[in-house]
Amino acid sequence: MTDQIQASHILLMYDGSLRSTATRSQDDAKQKITDLKAEIDGGTEFGEAAKQHSDCPSSAQGGDLGSFGRGMMVPEFEEAAFALDVGAITDVVETDFGYHLIMRTA
């Protein structure tokens, strides 16, 4: 079992999500992240989508979160990220922070 992985993500927060300053509704955030997933599946580059759309400060680095181990992320995020093969992207993952797309990079 891998103890450390690297991943990038796109986070869309909504009004009421943890630490959010977003004003979009939860439904709007879910629709937008679902649309982004379709765009990425259609060929849009993940890092570029993160730079343009992610609400996380990591967006400046194309969503790159660097290396992290188990217990460092919220459980839903960790479970999804560690289950990925390198280069794979999750479906929409919901956490208290909002909606994520996660790509394992190493």
Protein Blocks (a to p, Z undefined) as FASTA:
>chain_A
ZZbdcddddddddehiahiabfbdfklmmmmmmmmmmmmmnopafklmmmmmpcbfklmn
nopabjadehiacfklmmmmmmpcehiacdddddfkbccddddfZZ
